[in-house]
Amino acid sequence: MSRPSYKIDTQHPGSDLAGETAAALAAASMVFRTDKPDYATKCLTHARQLYRFASQYRGLYHEAIKGAQQYYESTDYGDELTWAAAWLYKATNESQYLDEAEHHYMKFRLKERPNEFFYNKKVAGVQVLLAQLTGKSEYLETAKAFCDFTVHYQKRTPKGLVYIDKFGTLCHAANVAFVCLQAADTGISASKYRDFAVQQIHYMLGDSGRSFVVGFGKNPPKQAHHAASSCPERPAPCSWEAFHRPGANPQVLKGAVVSGPDENDYYEDNREEYVYNEVTLDYNAGFQSAVAGLRQLLLEKQRH
């Protein structure tokens, strides 16, 4: 399909989109602060501007960008405003951002226990981040409630994978594993939450009987639902014929996590079955983050 560029502006706002981008740029500014201070400053400047824009001009992005709703619907922007303010406080240590984050938290009623953590619902991340930033019992208790529910009461497949949604099964499990690794760093039920994260990530790496990471481990996916991975070697054209062609993808998309199995651990390695095999950025981000966290814990253990 054609892929035009879209924008949000004062007449067509998107507090969720601007807020999320502000949060990402604030986080990035901390990463680059030491080695690329000029770039870090640039990221932070744009983070501040986008947060102000998100706060001043309220609205859902998919109402401004028609067509987005069928792919990535947004149901609220309160979590993104809070998320952005909290990340800006972490990046700047300026108390106004924490004040605004706590104000948004109350106004948008974000203390309720969520069921998941993904692009459209960042409440669990907000709760854990505010617990880390403030140490207040209010946020520590909400973080604990989320992770305790996830570990003890969330639905699971027969082989132990946390099952939250049929779309992006592994993504949802990896995301909550990562959030609870962060909660563990605040001192809440550290060993329990870390053991849970190990179990979920190891399911994806092969403890389930197969790997769900392309190019890694035992019997990994060979037909990820991913356009460039399905293309033949150039200069041969890449068309829908390549999509429908049987057999393994010509390009191995190393490290990519596919959507994953169903509630009974059933999985079909067929690129036309996107419910099992889709590869997206949001399906992979939590997994990569959880793996990084587990790797860090392992290295710390080896040092001691």
URJOZI-V134193 format. One record per residue. N is the residue number from 0. RES is the residue in one small letter. OMEGA is omega as a letter, one per 20 degrees, with the letter a starting at -180 (none if undefined). D_CENTER is the distance of its C-alpha to the mean C-alpha in Angstrom with 1 decimal. Layout:
N RES OMEGA D_CENTER
N RES OMEGA D_CENTER
//
This chain:
0 m r 26.1
1 s a 26.7
2 r r 23.8
3 p r 25.1
4 s r 23.4
5 y r 22.6
6 k r 22.6
7 i r 22.5
8 d a 25.6
9 t r 27.7
10 q a 29.1
11 h a 25.8
12 p r 23.2
13 g a 19.4
14 s r 18.5
15 d a 14.9
16 l r 14.5
17 a r 16.7
18 g r 15.1
19 e a 11.6
20 t r 13.4
21 a r 15.6
22 a a 12.9
23 a a 11.6
24 l r 15.3
25 a r 16.3
26 a a 14.0
27 a a 15.3
28 s r 18.8
29 m r 18.7
30 v a 17.9
31 f a 20.8
32 r a 23.2
33 t a 25.5
34 d a 25.8
35 k a 25.4
36 p r 26.4
37 d r 27.4
38 y r 24.1
39 a r 22.3
40 t r 24.8
41 k r 24.0
42 c a 20.3
43 l r 21.2
44 t r 23.9
45 h r 21.6
46 a r 19.0
47 r a 22.0
48 q a 23.4
49 l r 20.3
50 y r 19.8
51 r r 23.5
52 f a 23.3
53 a a 20.5
54 s a 22.6
55 q a 26.0
56 y a 25.3
57 r r 23.5
58 g r 22.1
59 l a 19.4
60 y a 18.5
61 h r 19.2
62 e r 22.7
63 a a 23.3
64 i a 21.8
65 k r 23.5
66 g a 22.0
67 a a 18.3
68 q a 18.5
69 q r 19.1
70 y a 15.9
71 y r 13.4
72 e r 15.2
73 s a 14.7
74 t a 16.6
75 d r 16.8
76 y a 16.3
77 g r 17.3
78 d r 14.0
79 e r 13.2
80 l r 16.7
81 t r 16.4
82 w a 13.1
83 a a 15.0
84 a a 18.2
85 a r 16.8
86 w r 15.3
87 l r 18.6
88 y r 20.5
89 k a 18.9
90 a a 19.7
91 t a 23.2
92 n r 24.4
93 e a 26.1
94 s a 26.7
95 q a 26.6
96 y r 22.8
97 l r 22.6
98 d a 25.3
99 e r 23.5
100 a a 20.2
101 e r 22.4
102 h r 24.3
103 h a 21.3
104 y r 20.1
105 m a 23.6
106 k a 24.2
107 f r 21.1
108 r a 21.6
109 l a 18.3
110 k r 20.0
111 e a 19.8
112 r r 17.9
113 p a 14.9
114 n a 14.3
115 e r 10.5
116 f r 7.2
117 f a 5.3
118 y a 6.2
119 n a 9.7
120 k a 9.8
121 k a 8.8
122 v a 12.1
123 a r 11.4
124 g r 9.7
125 v a 12.7
126 q a 15.1
127 v r 14.2
128 l r 14.2
129 l r 17.5
130 a r 18.9
131 q a 18.4
132 l a 20.0
133 t a 22.8
134 g a 23.6
135 k a 24.7
136 s a 25.4
137 e a 24.0
138 y r 20.4
139 l a 20.9
140 e r 22.2
141 t r 19.4
142 a r 16.9
143 k a 19.4
144 a r 19.8
145 f a 16.2
146 c r 16.1
147 d r 19.7
148 f a 19.1
149 t a 16.2
150 v a 18.4
151 h a 21.8
152 y a 21.6
153 q r 18.6
154 k r 19.8
155 r r 19.9
156 t r 21.2
157 p a 24.6
158 k r 23.2
159 g r 20.9
160 l r 17.4
161 v a 15.7
162 y a 15.9
163 i a 14.1
164 d a 14.2
165 k r 16.1
166 f a 13.7
167 g a 11.0
168 t a 12.6
169 l r 11.2
170 c a 7.6
171 h r 8.3
172 a r 10.4
173 a a 8.4
174 n a 5.7
175 v r 9.1
176 a r 10.8
177 f r 8.9
178 v a 9.5
179 c r 13.0
180 l r 13.6
181 q r 13.2
182 a r 15.5
183 a a 17.8
184 d r 18.3
185 t r 19.9
186 g r 22.4
187 i r 21.5
188 s a 22.3
189 a a 21.2
190 s a 22.7
191 k a 21.6
192 y r 17.9
193 r r 18.0
194 d r 20.1
195 f a 17.7
196 a r 14.8
197 v a 17.4
198 q a 18.5
199 q a 15.2
200 i r 14.4
201 h r 18.2
202 y a 18.2
203 m a 16.0
204 l r 18.2
205 g a 21.4
206 d r 22.5
207 s a 22.3
208 g r 25.1
209 r r 23.2
210 s r 20.3
211 f r 17.3
212 v a 16.6
213 v r 18.8
214 g a 21.7
215 f r 21.3
216 g a 23.3
217 k r 25.4
218 n a 25.5
219 p r 22.1
220 p a 21.2
221 k a 23.7
222 q r 23.0
223 a r 19.4
224 h a 19.1
225 h a 18.7
226 a a 21.5
227 a r 22.2
228 s a 22.1
229 s a 24.7
230 c r 27.0
231 p r 30.3
232 e r 31.6
233 r j 32.8
234 p r 35.1
235 a a 34.8
236 p r 33.1
237 c a 29.7
238 s r 30.2
239 w r 29.5
240 e r 32.0
241 a r 29.6
242 f a 27.0
243 h a 29.7
244 r r 31.2
245 p r 31.3
246 g a 30.3
247 a r 27.6
248 n r 25.7
249 p a 27.8
250 q a 25.0
251 v a 23.0
252 l a 19.3
253 k r 19.1
254 g a 16.0
255 a r 14.1
256 v r 12.7
257 v a 14.0
258 s r 13.2
259 g a 15.5
260 p r 18.5
261 d a 19.8
262 e r 20.7
263 n a 23.7
264 d r 22.0
265 y a 23.6
266 y r 22.2
267 e a 23.9
268 d a 23.5
269 n a 24.5
270 r r 22.8
271 e r 24.3
272 e a 22.4
273 y a 19.0
274 v r 17.9
275 y a 18.1
276 n a 17.5
277 e r 15.2
278 v r 13.2
279 t r 10.5
280 l a 8.2
281 d r 5.2
282 y a 7.0
283 n a 7.3
284 a a 4.9
285 g r 4.5
286 f a 8.0
287 q a 9.4
288 s r 8.5
289 a r 10.2
290 v r 12.9
291 a r 13.6
292 g r 14.0
293 l r 16.3
294 r r 18.2
295 q r 18.9
296 l r 20.2
297 l r 22.3
298 l r 23.8
299 e r 24.6
300 k a 26.3
301 q r 28.3
302 r a 29.5
303 h none 31.0
//
